[in-house]
Amino acid sequence: MTAPPGAPAMTGASPAGGPAGRTAEVSWFDTRAVTMGPADLADLDPRETARAAAFVFPADRHRYQVAHVMLRRVLAGHLGTDPGRLTFARQPCPACGGPTGKPVLALPARGDDPPGTPRGADGAWPASRQAPSRTPARGDDPLWFSLAHSGDAVAIAVARAPVGIDVERRATGCVCSLSTAMHPADAALVDALPEPDRHLAVIRWWVRAEAVLKCAGTGIAHGMDAFAVLGAPSRGQVLPGPRLPGEPDATGWAAAGGCSFAALSAPKGYQAALALPGLRMIRYRGGSDGR
């Protein structure tokens, strides 16, 4: 497995999380460099297999398969178990109480689950939107994760606190209309920018806001306009926000919606962001490639 060009270099597996959960492990995968064979796909459960089969276009199916197989392998590496043993369910949404909250990872072997246990890491997730999850880790220390994919890039974050990650490919068309979904302060900043700075700012807003909402467990259906995530740009120029170099343990933070977020170094043509709860410095490091 290889990281997309320009992504943080991946290191060997290391414990997710640092003091007070300030560290997240981020793993990148390039779907173009990954081949999925029958043995790889055997790690998916029946719901994931059915979800993959439902995609009309092979590229979309492959992206989904890579994302979910790699998610299982990364988590299994932390838990010391087989990827195929992992099972998933969903918590209620903390905003509306519906069944679309955080996907929760449990650890029984298939066939050992209580009757009626929900299966599958996707559930009702849209194809490119995943929320964070919590799973028992070794000892009593909980493990949380978040998964995102866009274009050819897959990003997985694992931490010892709730975590949200998002990655988006640069827009190929006009995305100005999305300013109506922003916090008024962000919308005013974006509307004043010339193109193409406006399009870059919209994608920057999206990945930051979605990472925060994934961290909170509500997803984009609740509150993308409830908080501002963009700084005040100079006239005609978009602020880059916290800039993180590619090497592990880079830091940066800004506060929004009860969470802090950091811009992530991403492959060329993509933007990405990571969120953790509270006001904190965020560190991230490269993670295992799942092998």
Secondary structure per residue as TSV (DSSP state, phi and psi in degrees):
chain	resnum	aa	ss	phi	psi
A	1	M	-	360.0	142.7
A	2	T	-	-128.7	153.4
A	3	A	-	-82.7	146.1
A	4	P	-	-60.5	150.1
A	5	P	T	-54.9	131.6
A	6	G	T	91.2	-7.6
A	7	A	S	-81.8	161.0
A	8	P	-	-56.5	136.9
A	9	A	-	-63.2	137.3
A	10	M	-	-90.4	139.3
A	11	T	-	-110.5	-175.9
A	12	G	S	-66.8	163.8
A	13	A	-	-58.4	139.5
A	14	S	-	-144.4	156.6
A	15	P	-	-59.0	131.2
A	16	A	S	-76.9	139.8
A	17	G	-	92.6	150.4
A	18	G	-	-132.0	-154.3
A	19	P	G	-53.7	125.6
A	20	A	G	56.2	28.5
A	21	G	G	68.4	31.1
A	22	R	-	-83.6	-9.2
A	23	T	E	-112.3	138.8
A	24	A	E	-122.5	143.2
A	25	E	E	-94.3	125.9
A	26	V	E	-117.1	124.9
A	27	S	E	-114.7	133.7
A	28	W	E	-112.3	145.1
A	29	F	E	-137.3	141.2
A	30	D	E	-101.4	113.3
A	31	T	G	-63.6	-23.4
A	32	R	G	-69.4	-22.6
A	33	A	G	-98.3	4.5
A	34	V	-	-115.8	128.9
A	35	T	-	-109.3	128.7
A	36	M	-	-102.3	114.6
A	37	G	-	-101.1	175.7
A	38	P	H	-55.0	-38.1
A	39	A	H	-66.9	-36.0
A	40	D	H	-67.5	-46.9
A	41	L	H	-69.9	-17.4
A	42	A	T	-65.7	-18.1
A	43	D	T	-72.5	-21.2
A	44	L	S	-75.4	149.2
A	45	D	-	-88.5	173.7
A	46	P	H	-58.1	-36.8
A	47	R	H	-69.7	-41.6
A	48	E	H	-64.2	-40.5
A	49	T	H	-61.7	-43.1
A	50	A	H	-67.0	-39.2
A	51	R	H	-62.8	-43.0
A	52	A	H	-62.6	-42.1
A	53	A	H	-66.0	-22.2
A	54	A	T	-77.2	-15.0
A	55	F	-	-69.3	135.3
A	56	V	S	-75.8	-40.9
A	57	F	S	-96.7	132.9
A	58	P	H	-56.9	-36.7
A	59	A	H	-62.8	-39.7
A	60	D	H	-67.6	-39.1
A	61	R	H	-64.3	-43.9
A	62	H	H	-63.9	-41.9
A	63	R	H	-60.2	-45.0
A	64	Y	H	-62.3	-45.4
A	65	Q	H	-63.3	-45.3
A	66	V	H	-59.8	-46.5
A	67	A	H	-59.2	-45.1
A	68	H	H	-81.6	-33.2
A	69	V	H	-66.2	-44.6
A	70	M	H	-66.7	-37.0
A	71	L	H	-58.6	-46.2
A	72	R	H	-61.9	-40.6
A	73	R	H	-69.9	-40.4
A	74	V	H	-62.8	-47.6
A	75	L	H	-65.7	-41.0
A	76	A	H	-62.5	-33.9
A	77	G	H	-63.3	-36.4
A	78	H	H	-73.4	-33.6
A	79	L	H	-92.8	-11.1
A	80	G	T	67.9	41.0
A	81	T	S	-135.7	179.6
A	82	D	-	-84.3	137.0
A	83	P	G	-56.0	-34.2
A	84	G	G	-71.1	-13.4
A	85	R	G	-82.0	-15.1
A	86	L	-	-74.6	135.4
A	87	T	E	-126.7	153.0
A	88	F	E	-129.1	146.5
A	89	A	E	-140.8	-178.4
A	90	R	E	-122.2	140.5
A	91	Q	-	-82.6	159.8
A	92	P	-	-63.4	145.8
A	93	C	-	-63.5	128.2
A	94	P	T	-68.5	-14.5
A	95	A	T	-90.9	-43.5
A	96	C	T	-119.7	-8.6
A	97	G	-	79.5	2.0
A	98	G	-	-74.3	176.6
A	99	P	S	-86.0	24.5
A	100	T	-	-116.7	29.4
A	101	G	S	-82.0	-152.1
A	102	K	-	-64.7	133.9
A	103	P	E	-71.3	129.7
A	104	V	E	-107.2	133.0
A	105	L	E	-100.4	126.3
A	106	A	E	-110.6	-178.9
A	107	L	-	-130.9	15.6
A	108	P	-	-73.7	155.1
A	109	A	-	-68.7	150.5
A	110	R	T	-59.2	137.9
A	111	G	T	94.8	-18.5
A	112	D	-	-99.4	-2.7
A	113	D	S	-71.1	149.2
A	114	P	-	-60.1	147.7
A	115	P	T	-54.4	138.3
A	116	G	T	85.5	1.2
A	117	T	-	-64.1	127.2
A	118	P	-	-62.5	143.1
A	119	R	-	-118.5	153.5
A	120	G	-	102.5	136.1
A	121	A	S	-79.9	-11.7
A	122	D	-	-95.4	-47.9
A	123	G	T	53.2	-122.5
A	124	A	T	-96.0	14.8
A	125	W	-	-63.4	137.5
A	126	P	-	-60.6	161.5
A	127	A	T	-58.8	-33.0
A	128	S	T	-115.7	18.9
A	129	R	B	-126.9	116.1
A	130	Q	-	-123.6	144.3
A	131	A	-	-101.2	168.2
A	132	P	-	-73.6	166.3
A	133	S	E	-145.9	161.5
A	134	R	E	-121.3	140.4
A	135	T	E	-144.2	149.1
A	136	P	E	-65.0	135.7
A	137	A	-	-109.9	-174.3
A	138	R	S	-58.6	135.0
A	139	G	T	73.9	-146.3
A	140	D	T	-105.3	7.0
A	141	D	-	-81.5	116.5
A	142	P	E	-72.7	151.1
A	143	L	E	-118.6	134.1
A	144	W	E	-120.6	154.2
A	145	F	E	-146.9	163.6
A	146	S	E	-146.7	142.4
A	147	L	E	-127.2	138.3
A	148	A	E	-146.3	149.3
A	149	H	E	-150.3	148.8
A	150	S	E	-157.7	135.6
A	151	G	T	58.9	-123.4
A	152	D	T	-99.8	3.0
A	153	A	E	-104.6	135.1
A	154	V	E	-122.3	131.1
A	155	A	E	-126.0	134.7
A	156	I	E	-127.7	127.3
A	157	A	E	-114.1	136.7
A	158	V	E	-129.2	135.4
A	159	A	E	-151.1	170.1
A	160	R	S	-95.7	16.4
A	161	A	S	-144.3	162.1
A	162	P	-	-50.2	141.4
A	163	V	-	-143.4	148.5
A	164	G	E	-134.0	139.6
A	165	I	E	-136.2	145.4
A	166	D	E	-144.4	147.4
A	167	V	E	-137.7	138.7
A	168	E	E	-138.7	139.0
A	169	R	E	-77.0	148.4
A	170	R	-	-55.7	137.2
A	171	A	-	-64.6	138.1
A	172	T	S	-94.3	-12.9
A	173	G	S	-129.9	-173.9
A	174	C	-	-73.8	130.1
A	175	V	-	-119.5	16.5
A	176	C	G	-59.8	-31.0
A	177	S	G	-63.2	-19.6
A	178	L	G	-68.6	-13.1
A	179	S	G	-62.1	-21.4
A	180	T	G	-69.3	-17.0
A	181	A	G	-94.9	1.0
A	182	M	S	-89.6	162.9
A	183	H	-	-57.8	141.3
A	184	P	H	-53.2	-35.4
A	185	A	H	-66.1	-41.4
A	186	D	H	-68.3	-41.8
A	187	A	H	-61.0	-40.7
A	188	A	H	-63.7	-39.8
A	189	L	H	-66.0	-44.2
A	190	V	H	-68.3	-42.9
A	191	D	H	-63.3	-24.6
A	192	A	T	-83.6	-7.7
A	193	L	S	-87.5	148.4
A	194	P	-	-79.8	161.6
A	195	E	T	-77.7	148.5
A	196	P	T	-89.4	4.7
A	197	D	H	-57.7	-34.0
A	198	R	H	-63.1	-42.6
A	199	H	H	-66.0	-40.5
A	200	L	H	-62.8	-39.7
A	201	A	H	-67.4	-36.2
A	202	V	H	-63.8	-44.7
A	203	I	H	-66.5	-38.6
A	204	R	H	-60.6	-44.7
A	205	W	H	-59.2	-45.5
A	206	W	H	-60.0	-51.4
A	207	V	H	-66.0	-36.3
A	208	R	H	-68.3	-48.0
A	209	A	H	-64.6	-41.4
A	210	E	H	-69.1	-37.8
A	211	A	H	-60.3	-41.6
A	212	V	H	-63.3	-45.3
A	213	L	H	-69.6	-32.4
A	214	K	H	-65.3	-40.5
A	215	C	H	-61.3	-40.2
A	216	A	H	-74.4	-20.6
A	217	G	T	90.3	6.3
A	218	T	-	-95.4	-27.5
A	219	G	-	76.5	178.2
A	220	I	T	-73.9	-8.3
A	221	A	T	-71.4	-14.2
A	222	H	S	-129.3	108.4
A	223	G	-	84.8	30.5
A	224	M	T	-66.1	-19.9
A	225	D	T	-100.5	11.1
A	226	A	S	-86.5	-12.6
A	227	F	S	-151.5	155.6
A	228	A	-	-97.2	142.8
A	229	V	-	-129.3	-1.2
A	230	L	-	-103.8	141.3
A	231	G	-	-79.5	178.0
A	232	A	-	-85.2	106.9
A	233	P	-	-77.2	154.2
A	234	S	-	-66.4	159.8
A	235	R	T	-57.6	122.4
A	236	G	T	76.5	12.7
A	237	Q	-	-142.8	137.0
A	238	V	-	-92.1	128.2
A	239	L	-	-64.6	135.2
A	240	P	-	-73.2	-17.2
A	241	G	-	75.3	-171.8
A	242	P	S	-59.3	124.3
A	243	R	-	-100.4	125.4
A	244	L	-	-113.8	123.7
A	245	P	-	-68.9	172.0
A	246	G	S	-75.1	-20.6
A	247	E	S	-74.6	157.7
A	248	P	T	-61.4	161.5
A	249	D	T	67.3	22.4
A	250	A	E	-73.6	153.4
A	251	T	E	-128.0	159.3
A	252	G	E	172.4	150.9
A	253	W	-	-158.4	158.1
A	254	A	E	-154.5	152.3
A	255	A	E	-102.1	141.0
A	256	A	E	-165.4	138.0
A	257	G	T	52.9	35.5
A	258	G	T	78.6	3.8
A	259	C	E	-128.0	162.4
A	260	S	E	-107.4	149.5
A	261	F	E	-134.1	155.8
A	262	A	E	-131.7	139.1
A	263	A	E	-69.7	138.3
A	264	L	E	-104.2	142.0
A	265	S	-	-62.3	130.0
A	266	A	-	-130.9	165.1
A	267	P	-	-58.7	155.4
A	268	K	T	-57.0	132.1
A	269	G	T	90.0	2.7
A	270	Y	E	-125.5	158.5
A	271	Q	E	-126.7	149.6
A	272	A	E	-147.8	155.6
A	273	A	E	-147.0	154.7
A	274	L	E	-129.0	139.3
A	275	A	E	-130.9	143.1
A	276	L	E	-133.7	156.7
A	277	P	E	-72.5	150.3
A	278	G	S	81.2	-178.0
A	279	L	S	-97.2	111.2
A	280	R	-	-156.7	157.5
A	281	M	-	-74.9	136.4
A	282	I	E	-108.2	130.1
A	283	R	E	-114.9	144.9
A	284	Y	E	-136.4	154.9
A	285	R	E	-139.8	159.2
A	286	G	E	-66.5	147.3
A	287	G	-	-113.0	-172.9
A	288	S	-	-70.6	150.3
A	289	D	-	-86.8	9.1
A	290	G	-	85.6	-3.4
A	291	R	-	-87.4	360.0
